[in-house]
Amino acid sequence: MSLKLIALPLRHLVLAIGLSFAAAWVSAEAPGQKSQVPGYYRLMLGNFEITALYDGAIDLDEKLLMNIQKRDIQRLLARQFLQGPKVQTAVNAYLINTGSKLVLVDAGAAKLFGPGLGNIVDNLKAAGYAPEQVDTVLITHLHGDHVNGLVTPDGQRVFANAEIWSAKADNDFWLSEAVAAKAPQEAQGFFKMSRDAAAPYLAAGRWKTFDSERELLAGIGSVDTHGHTPGHASYLIESANQRLLILGDLVHSHVVQFARPEVAFEYDVDAKQAVLTRKRIFARAAREKLMVAGMHLPFPGIGHVRKEAKGYAWVPAEFTPMPTK
């Protein structure tokens, strides 16, 4: 201890020693990690294990929402403590372990929409699975943020042992070079993404289609929800009297479209039909108390739809511990 400290009055000495310890404590603090937990969330649906997988997030511009005034969008955003014109929107996928099959619903965007997306495979692995274990991939529709993750950057199959199932009407539209040729120039890239994602599976004979509502696998059936795209499909999962309806892209803005289901989206191929479909499915989900999951709902995107005096409300599921044996 220095002579200067010895010469200090006792109270000053105590203060000086305290400050020196405080400085040492501050300098010893661990640096912030600045990383998030892996993007997966699990629950049991009867005997099926459901794992929500987070691909990432993008910013949705309010200009993409149709049939609504800007002031009404701002009012709805403000109710959720959000502020436009851009709001974060998740991209999700869902993994279903039936006990005999491992089924993935949608495959995410890869990195073709920017660095904020493309995390499905990493989160699949973090959740304890490997891409080669996936038996079936069910596609809600052939937009790039749902199918780009099917292939590697050099065009190889990510899910090497999986069959891919897509609605025939979506195939006939997005995989058709003739249809693409008639589309506006700014839409050409979307058609190319769909063709590139399907190509290696088609070449390997691993790409299948369905053309009606039907059971595709034990406990998993397709539900016709066309409008957003010509063959947009949702999937109803049922096990031990419990049900989950995976909506796909029936909702892009949970803040706006539950309260105002008549609000369409810029990229709806048939906006009028998309609105009719959303109203029909919301009414069914509320009436039957279905658990639902959505690809653009806040992660993990699982919850219920509640009927309100006007419109509907999104009720996210609570965190649920997995059962222990």
N, C-alpha and C positions, 0 to 999 in steps of 0.2 A: 504494500500500500504506500502511496507517495506521501511525502511530508506535507504537501498541500492539504491532502484529505485529513491527516492527523490534526492539523491546525484548525479544521472547521469545527463549529459548534456541533453538538451531538445531533440535533434535529436535522441540520444540513447534511451531516454525514450519512444519516439514515436515508434521507432523500436521494443523495448522490448514489448510494449503493443500490437503492431501489430502481433508479433510472437506468443504471448500468445493466441490472438484471432484465429490465423490460426491453432494453435495446437488444440484448442477447436473445431474448425470447422471440422478438419480432424477426430477427435475422434467421432464426431457426425454423420458422414456419415452412411447411411444405408448399411448393408451388401449386397453383391450380392445374387440374388435369385437362380442362377444356375439351372433354370428350363425353359422348353420350353412351348410355347403355346400348347393347345390341338391340336391333329393332325386331323383336319377336314377342308375341304374347300368346299364351296357351289357355285353353279351357276345354272341358269335356262336354260333349253333346251326346247324351246317352252313353253308348259304348265307343263313340268316335272321338278321337283327339283332334281338335281344331287348333291350328297354329296360324295366327295372323303374322304376316311378314311385311316389313316396311321397306319399300323401294326407295323412298326419299320424299322430297317435297318440291313443289314448284309454286310460283306466284300466279294466281289467277286474277286477271284484270276484269274489273266490273263491266267493262265495255263488251265482254263476251256474253253477258246475260241479257236476254231479250224479253220483250213484253212487260217491261217494268221501267218506271221513271227513276232517274238517278237519285232523286231525293229519297225515294222509298228504299233503295238499296242502302243508302247512307244511314237511314233510320234503323234498318234491320242490323246493319253492322254495329252501330253504336250500342244497341241492346246487348251485344256480345263483347263489348269493350274492344271492338276492332275498328280500324280506320282504313278506308280505301286510298287510292283506287285499286291497289293490288293486295290480295290476301293469300296467305299460305294455304296451299291445298295439298293434301297427302296423296301418294300413290301406294296402294296396298295390293297384296295378293294373299291367298289363303291356302294352307296346306291341310289336307284331311287324311288322317291315318285311320282307316276303317278296321285295322287288324289284319286284313289280307291284302289291301291295296294302299299305296301312297299316292294321293291325288292332289295335284296343284291346280288351283284356279287362277289363271293369268300368270304372266311371267315378268311383268314390269317393263321398264323402258330402256334397260341397258344404259349406256352413256350418250345416246343419240339426242337427248333433250337437255344435255348439260350435265355438269358434275354433281348437281344436287340429287340426281336419280341414279339408278343402276345398282342397288344394293341387295337385290333379292337373293342372289346366290350366297353372298357373304352372310346374310342373316339366316338363310336356310341352314348353312353350316353351323352358325352359332347356336341354332336351335337343336343341333344334334343329328342332322341329316346330311346326306350327300346328294348332289344332283343325279347321279346314276341310280339312286334308289327310287326315284320317282317313276311310277308305272304309267300314269296318265296325266296329261295336262288338258284341262278344260278351258277353252277360250271364251270369254264373254263376247268379245268382238275384236276385229282385226285392226284397231288403231294401234299406232306404234308404241304408245305407253303401256300397252298390254301384251304385245308380242315381240318387241325388239329383244327382250331378254331370253328368247328361245335360242338365239344363236350367238356364237362368239364373234369378235370383230373380224375374224377371217372366214366367217360363214359356216362354222362347224356347229353341230348340234350340242347344245348345253346339256340337254336331258337325253343322253344317248340311248337309254333303254325305254323311253316313254313313247306312247301313242298320243297324238294330239287330236283333240276333238273340237270342231268348229261348226257352227250352223251353216248349212249349205247356202242360204241366201247371202250370208256375209262373204263366203268363198266366191260366189258367182259375181259379186260386186267388186271386192277389193283385190282379188287375184286375177281379174280379167284385164288383159292388156287393151282389149277393145273398149271397155268401159273407161279405163284410165285415159285413153287417147282422147275421149270426148270431154274429159274433166278440165276445169280451168288449170292454167299453168301452175298456179300457186298450190294446187292440190296434188300435183304429180308426185311430190316427194312422199306423201302419205301412202299412195298406192305402191310405190317402190319399197317402202319399209315392209308392208304386208307381204309382198312377193318374196323379198329377201328372207324374211323370217320363216316363211313356209317352205322355201325351196329345198333345203337339205332333208326335211322330213318327207316331203313329197317324193324326192328322189329315192329315199330309203323305204318307201311304202308305209310310212308311219303316220300319215296324215289322214284322218277320218272325218266324215261329216254326218250330220243328222238334219232332218228336215221337218221335224214336228216335236211337240212336247212328248218326251218319252223318258223312261228310265234308262240311263246310260251305264250305270254300275249299281250294284246292290246298295240301296239307300240313297242314291244320288240321281236326280232327274232334272231335265232341262225345262225351263219355263220361258215361253215366248214373250219377250219384252222388246220387240223391234220398235224402231223409231229413231233412236240415236244413231243407229246404223240399220241397214236393211235386215240383218239377221241377228241383231243384238239378243243375247240369251242371258237369263239369270239361272241360278242353280239352286234347287231345293234339296237340302241335306236332312235326312231323317234317320234317327236311331233311338230306340227304346222310348218312343212316343215324344221325343223332343225334336224340334225342327229349327233349321236355320236357313234363311233365304239369302243367298249371296246375290246382291243386286246388280253388280257391275257398275255401269255409268248412268244409272237412273238419277243420280244426284251428283252435281259438280260443286255446288255451293250449299253446304248444309244450312248456313245462316239464312239464305234467301229462299231456297227451293222447298224446304219443308213448310215454312210459313206461307209461301206463295208457289204452289206446285205448278201453276200456269206459266211460270218463268222458264223459257226455253234457253238453249245454249247455242252459241254461234256455230259449233261444229256438229250439231244435230243434222243428219242427212234429211230427215223428215221431221221438222220441228213440231208440226201439229200433232203427228202421231206420237212423238216422244212425250208431249204433254199429256195426251190421253192415257198413255201407258203408265206414266208416273202416277197420275191420279188413281188409276185402277189398282196399281200395286200398293200404293200407300193405304188405300181404303182396305184392301185385303189384309195387309200387315197389321193395321190397327184393329180390325175386326177380329182376326184370328190370334192376336197377340203373338205374332211371329217374331222370333229373334231375327234380326237382319244384319248384314254386313255389306259395306260399300267400298269400292276401290278408291273413292275420293272423299271419304268421310275421315274426320280426324282419327289418327291411328290410336287404337287398333281397328277402329271403324266398325265396332260391334255394339249393338244396342237394340232399341225398340222404337216404333213409330207410335206416337200418341195423337189421337184426334183432338183438335182444339175447336173452339167456337168458330174460328175461321182458320182454315188450313190445318197444319199438323205441327208437331214438335218432335225433335230428335232427342231421345233419352239414351245417353251412352251407358253401356254396361259398367258396373262397378268391378274393381279389381277382385279376382277370385283366386284363392290359392288352389293349386292342383291337389286332388285327393291323394292321401297316402294310404298305402296298404299295410 
